[in-house]
């Protein structure tokens, strides 16, 4: 067989194969393309107490897009949600209890929505709900620990609800026992349906303050789950308001557990700057605190201490800080002396604790003899000024003030005639990573001097 005959046979064979293949596919069944996401439940009908297993597949999972599953009640209101973090797993599953508090209160048709990016699928199931009867059949402590508010705890018809004073846990007891427990202080009567305040008072307010002196005071109030803090204002002798903490105090500085019986303490301060109230005029004043239908007031006097030396924290920063770009600043002060720095902050983030440590220059693990205090003790969000009072202590030497990163140079027991070199402060030749995300600069000082040493 020559080459020409062989080539003809190969071409005919290929044509026949292709033709057979095309001919056979005319009778192939149509296979639908895979769905990008599927979802189903393990049953179509459920009763209270059953477990619902939601499962499905994703055709194109990835590490960038989470899977979100939502359950909607018969009124089409969202009741539950589950977010799966992004992964490469195609298969997913979520088990839900039908006794979830108030999530499955209604009988009827529920909808499950499973969504992955722009891909989504739905499934439906019917629930015959007897949730109220089921929940009320459980013990009071079970109801409470599973999310039932204290005032909604259900007791048998012959028992009375009380709240344990120590930990706010509910208990169902007889009427006689309930009366005895409340009289002994072991228990409290059940709370009302809404939060309330039953006591309020002002504490820590001094009788006299100096002009310009920050006023320290706290408001103590007790009751049931109060989620806001008091409105506080200061009135002069004519009843004119001269200071207030905020126009509307709807939120708490620190969240509290709900529901809760308790006593709460609020430090009086201006909300936007987190600073204490200051009165710059002598006279008699009244501080008034109010929350809900309760209020409290206390009187104090602002006087002019002409013959009294104010603490350094209240005195002004008399000397401007000498800014220079010719060298590295070294702060110096005598031993056993008190000085002060006024520092202006621009903080775009949440408030943080003011103050800083003072370490030995040659041993960063040891604190120096100098100490520092701040007024106020927090740096609020936004622009503010903090006054730092430095007590140098009895020991002369070189120190590292962690008021900045990597630190500022402090020399105790030295004066303007002293000479300083870079070697006195080892961190100047080291590299530090500074994660500080707020701006600050020293604006003034008292009892402290500054000298500049060359950069090299």
Rosetta blueprint (number, residue, H / E / L):
1 X L
2 X L
3 X H
4 X H
5 X H
6 X H
7 X H
8 X H
9 X H
10 X H
11 X H
12 X H
13 X H
14 X H
15 X H
16 X H
17 X H
18 X H
19 X H
20 X H
21 X H
22 X H
23 X H
24 X H
25 X H
26 X L
27 X L
28 X L
29 X L
30 X L
31 X L
32 X L
33 X L
34 X L
35 X L
36 X L
37 X E
38 X L
39 X L
40 X E
41 X E
42 X L
43 X L
44 X L
45 X E
46 X E
47 X E
48 X L
49 X L
50 X L
51 X E
52 X E
53 X E
54 X E
55 X E
56 X E
57 X E
58 X E
59 X L
60 X L
61 X L
62 X L
63 X L
64 X L
65 X L
66 X L
67 X E
68 X E
69 X E
70 X E
71 X E
72 X E
73 X L
74 X L
75 X L
76 X L
77 X L
78 X E
79 X E
80 X E
81 X E
82 X E
83 X E
84 X E
85 X L
86 X L
87 X L
88 X L
89 X L
90 X L
91 X E
92 X E
93 X E
94 X E
95 X E
96 X E
97 X E
98 X L
99 X L
100 X L
101 X L
102 X L
103 X L
104 X L
105 X L
106 X L
107 X L
108 X E
109 X E
110 X E
111 X E
112 X E
113 X E
114 X E
115 X E
116 X E
117 X L
118 X L
119 X E
120 X E
121 X E
122 X E
123 X E
124 X E
125 X E
126 X E
127 X E
128 X E
129 X L
130 X L
131 X H
132 X H
133 X H
134 X H
135 X H
136 X H
137 X L
138 X L
139 X L
140 X H
141 X H
142 X H
143 X H
144 X H
145 X H
146 X L
147 X L
148 X L
149 X L
150 X H
151 X H
152 X H
153 X L
154 X L
155 X L
156 X L
157 X L
158 X L
159 X L
160 X E
161 X E
162 X E
163 X E
164 X E
165 X L
166 X L
167 X L
168 X L
169 X L
170 X E
171 X E
172 X E
173 X E
174 X L
175 X H
176 X H
177 X H
178 X H
179 X H
180 X H
181 X H
182 X H
183 X H
184 X H
185 X L
186 X L
187 X E
188 X E
189 X E
190 X L
191 X L
192 X L
193 X L
194 X L
195 X L
196 X E
197 X E
198 X E
199 X E
200 X E
201 X E
202 X E
203 X E
204 X L
205 X L
206 X L
207 X L
208 X E
209 X E
210 X E
211 X L
212 X L
213 X L
214 X L
215 X E
216 X L
217 X L
218 X E
219 X E
220 X E
221 X E
222 X E
223 X E
224 X E
225 X L
226 X L
227 X L
228 X L
229 X L
230 X L
231 X E
232 X E
233 X E
234 X E
235 X E
236 X L
237 X L
238 X L
239 X L
240 X L
241 X E
242 X E
243 X E
244 X E
245 X L
246 X L
247 X L
248 X L
249 X L
250 X L
251 X L
252 X L
253 X L
254 X L
255 X L
256 X L
257 X L
258 X L
259 X L
260 X L
261 X E
262 X E
263 X E
264 X E
265 X E
266 X E
267 X E
268 X L
269 X L
270 X E
271 X L
272 X L
273 X L
274 X L
275 X E
276 X L
277 X E
278 X L
279 X L
280 X L
281 X L
282 X L
283 X E
284 X E
285 X E
286 X E
287 X E
288 X E
289 X E
290 X E
291 X E
292 X L
293 X L
294 X E
295 X E
296 X E
297 X E
298 X E
299 X E
300 X E
301 X E
302 X E
303 X E
304 X L
305 X L
306 X L
307 X L
308 X L
309 X L
310 X L
311 X L
312 X L
313 X L
314 X L
315 X L
316 X L
317 X L
318 X L
319 X E
320 X E
321 X L
322 X L
323 X L
324 X L
325 X L
326 X L
327 X L
328 X E
329 X E
330 X E
331 X E
332 X E
333 X E
334 X L
335 X L
336 X L
337 X L
338 X E
339 X E
340 X E
341 X E
342 X E
343 X E
344 X E
345 X E
346 X E
347 X E
348 X L
349 X L
350 X L
351 X L
352 X E
353 X E
354 X L
355 X L
356 X L
357 X L
358 X E
359 X E
360 X E
361 X L
362 X L
363 X L
364 X L
365 X L
366 X L
367 X E
368 X L
369 X L
370 X L
371 X E
372 X E
373 X E
374 X E
375 X E
376 X L
377 X L
378 X E
379 X E
380 X L
381 X L
382 X E
383 X E
384 X E
385 X E
386 X E
387 X E
388 X E
389 X E
390 X E
391 X E
392 X L
393 X L
394 X L
395 X L
396 X L
397 X E
398 X E
399 X E
400 X E
401 X E
402 X L
403 X L
404 X L
405 X L
406 X L
407 X L
408 X E
409 X E
410 X E
411 X E
412 X E
413 X L
414 X L
415 X L
416 X L
417 X L
418 X L
419 X L
420 X L
421 X L
422 X H
423 X H
424 X H
425 X L
426 X H
427 X H
428 X H
429 X H
430 X L
431 X L
432 X L
433 X L
434 X L
435 X L
436 X L
437 X L
438 X L
439 X E
440 X E
441 X E
442 X E
443 X E
444 X E
445 X E
446 X E
447 X L
448 X L
449 X E
450 X E
451 X E
452 X E
453 X E
454 X L
455 X L
456 X L
